[in-house]
Amino acid sequence: MHKFGKGFATGVAAMIGVTAGVLYSFKKAVVEPIESQEQKEEENRKKSQRKAGSSHLG
């Protein structure tokens, strides 16, 4: 029974590690590129609004 407890604890620890790795890689591969693209779009929108506003002043 002692071996079972060690094996079970090792398996649980390994599963937690694998899950953390999968979530981290998903965040790096999917979430961060989407967030950076949204940030670029927001910056471009702000720039275009400033240009449009300044072109109607004169």
C-alpha distances in whole Angstrom, upper triangle without the diagonal:
4,5,5,7,9,10,11,13,14,15,17,19,20,21,23,24,26,27,29,30,31,33,35,36,37,39,41,42,43,43,45,48,49,49,51,53,54,55,57,59,59,61,63,64,65,67,69,70,71,73,75,75,77,79,81,82,85
4,5,5,6,9,10,11,13,14,16,17,18,20,21,23,24,26,27,29,30,32,33,35,36,38,39,41,42,42,44,47,48,48,50,52,53,54,56,58,58,60,62,63,64,66,68,69,70,72,73,74,76,78,80,81,84
4,5,5,6,8,10,10,12,14,15,16,18,20,21,22,24,26,27,28,30,31,33,34,36,37,38,40,41,42,45,46,46,48,50,51,52,54,56,57,58,60,61,62,64,66,67,69,71,72,73,75,76,78,79,82
4,5,5,6,8,10,10,12,14,15,16,18,20,21,22,24,25,27,28,30,31,32,34,36,37,38,39,40,43,44,44,47,49,49,50,53,54,55,56,59,60,61,63,64,65,67,69,70,71,73,75,76,78,81
4,5,5,6,8,10,11,12,14,15,17,18,20,21,23,24,26,27,29,30,32,33,35,36,37,37,39,42,43,43,45,47,48,49,51,53,53,55,57,58,59,61,63,64,65,67,68,69,71,73,75,76,79
4,5,5,6,9,10,11,12,14,15,16,18,20,21,22,24,26,27,29,30,32,33,34,36,36,38,40,42,42,44,46,47,47,50,52,52,53,56,57,58,60,62,62,64,66,67,68,70,72,74,75,78
4,5,5,6,9,10,10,12,14,15,16,18,20,21,22,24,26,27,28,30,31,32,34,35,36,39,40,40,42,44,45,46,48,50,51,52,54,56,57,59,60,61,63,65,66,67,69,71,72,74,77
4,5,5,6,9,10,10,12,14,15,16,18,20,21,22,24,26,27,29,30,31,32,33,35,37,38,39,41,43,43,44,47,48,49,51,53,54,55,57,59,59,61,63,64,65,67,69,71,72,75
4,5,5,6,9,10,11,12,14,15,17,18,20,21,23,24,26,27,29,30,31,32,33,36,37,37,39,41,42,43,45,47,47,49,51,52,53,55,57,58,59,61,62,63,65,67,69,70,73
4,5,5,6,9,10,11,12,14,15,16,18,20,21,22,24,26,27,28,30,30,32,34,36,36,38,40,41,42,44,46,46,48,50,51,52,54,56,57,58,60,62,63,64,66,68,69,72
4,5,5,6,9,10,10,12,14,15,16,18,20,21,22,24,26,27,28,29,30,33,34,34,36,38,39,40,43,44,45,47,49,50,51,53,54,55,57,59,60,61,63,65,67,68,71
4,5,5,6,9,10,11,12,14,15,17,18,20,21,23,24,26,27,27,29,31,32,32,35,37,37,38,41,42,43,44,47,48,49,51,53,53,55,57,58,59,61,63,64,66,69
4,5,5,6,9,10,11,12,14,15,17,18,20,21,23,24,26,26,27,30,31,31,33,36,36,37,39,41,41,43,45,46,47,49,51,52,53,55,57,58,59,61,63,64,67
4,5,5,6,9,10,11,12,14,15,16,18,20,21,22,24,25,26,28,30,30,32,34,35,36,38,40,41,42,44,45,47,48,50,51,53,55,56,57,59,60,62,64,66
4,5,5,6,9,10,10,12,14,15,16,18,20,21,22,23,24,27,28,28,30,32,33,34,37,38,39,41,43,44,45,47,48,49,51,53,54,55,57,59,61,62,65
4,6,5,6,9,10,11,12,14,15,17,18,20,21,21,23,25,26,26,29,31,31,32,35,36,37,38,41,42,43,45,46,47,49,51,52,53,55,57,58,60,63
4,5,5,6,9,10,11,12,14,15,17,18,20,20,21,24,25,26,27,30,31,31,33,35,36,37,40,41,42,43,45,46,48,50,51,52,54,56,58,59,62
4,5,5,6,9,10,11,12,14,15,16,18,19,20,22,24,25,26,28,29,30,32,34,35,37,39,40,41,43,44,46,47,49,50,52,53,55,57,58,61
4,5,5,6,9,10,11,12,14,15,16,17,18,21,22,22,25,27,27,28,31,32,33,35,37,38,39,41,42,43,45,47,48,49,51,53,55,56,59
4,5,5,6,9,10,11,12,14,15,15,16,19,20,21,22,25,26,26,29,30,31,32,35,36,37,39,41,42,43,45,46,47,49,51,53,54,57
4,5,5,6,8,10,11,12,14,15,16,18,20,20,22,24,25,26,28,30,31,32,34,35,36,38,40,41,43,44,46,47,49,50,52,54,56
4,5,5,6,9,10,10,12,13,15,17,18,19,21,22,24,25,27,28,29,31,33,34,35,37,39,40,42,43,44,46,48,49,51,53,55
4,6,5,6,9,10,10,10,12,15,16,16,18,20,21,22,25,26,27,28,30,31,33,35,36,37,39,41,42,43,45,47,48,50,53
4,5,5,6,9,10,10,11,13,15,15,17,19,20,21,23,25,26,27,29,30,31,33,35,36,37,39,41,42,43,45,47,49,51
4,5,5,6,8,10,10,12,14,15,16,18,20,21,22,24,25,27,28,30,31,33,34,36,37,39,40,42,43,45,47,48,51
4,5,5,6,7,9,11,12,13,15,16,18,19,21,22,24,25,27,28,30,31,33,34,36,37,39,40,42,43,45,47,49
4,6,6,5,6,9,10,10,12,14,15,16,18,20,21,22,24,26,27,29,30,31,33,35,36,37,39,41,43,44,47
4,6,6,6,8,10,11,11,13,15,16,17,19,21,22,24,25,27,28,30,31,32,34,36,37,38,40,42,44,46
4,6,7,7,9,11,12,13,15,16,17,19,21,22,23,25,27,28,29,31,33,34,35,37,39,40,42,44,46
4,6,6,7,9,11,11,13,15,16,17,19,21,22,23,25,27,28,29,31,32,33,35,37,38,40,42,45
4,6,5,6,9,10,11,12,15,16,17,19,20,21,23,25,26,27,29,31,32,33,35,36,38,40,43
4,5,5,6,9,10,10,12,14,15,17,18,20,21,23,24,26,27,29,30,32,33,35,37,38,41
4,5,5,6,9,10,11,12,14,15,17,18,20,21,23,24,26,27,29,30,32,33,35,37,39
4,5,5,6,9,10,11,12,14,15,16,19,20,21,23,25,26,27,29,30,32,34,35,38
4,5,5,6,9,10,11,12,14,15,17,19,20,21,23,25,26,27,29,30,32,34,37
4,5,5,6,9,10,11,12,14,15,17,18,20,21,23,24,26,27,29,31,32,35
4,5,5,6,9,10,11,12,14,15,17,18,20,21,22,24,26,27,29,31,33
4,5,5,6,9,10,10,12,14,15,17,19,20,21,22,24,26,28,29,32
4,5,5,6,9,10,11,12,14,15,17,19,20,21,23,25,26,28,31
4,5,5,6,9,10,11,12,14,15,17,18,20,21,23,25,26,29
4,5,5,6,9,10,11,12,14,15,16,18,20,21,23,25,27
4,5,5,6,9,10,11,12,14,15,17,18,20,22,23,26
4,5,5,6,9,10,11,12,14,15,17,18,21,22,24
4,5,5,6,9,10,11,12,14,15,16,19,21,23
4,5,5,6,9,10,10,12,14,15,17,19,22
4,5,5,6,9,10,11,12,14,16,17,20
4,5,5,6,9,10,11,12,15,16,18
4,5,5,6,8,10,11,13,15,17
4,5,5,6,9,10,11,13,16
4,5,5,6,9,10,11,14
4,5,5,6,9,10,12
4,6,5,7,9,12
4,6,6,7,10
4,5,5,8
4,6,7
4,6
4
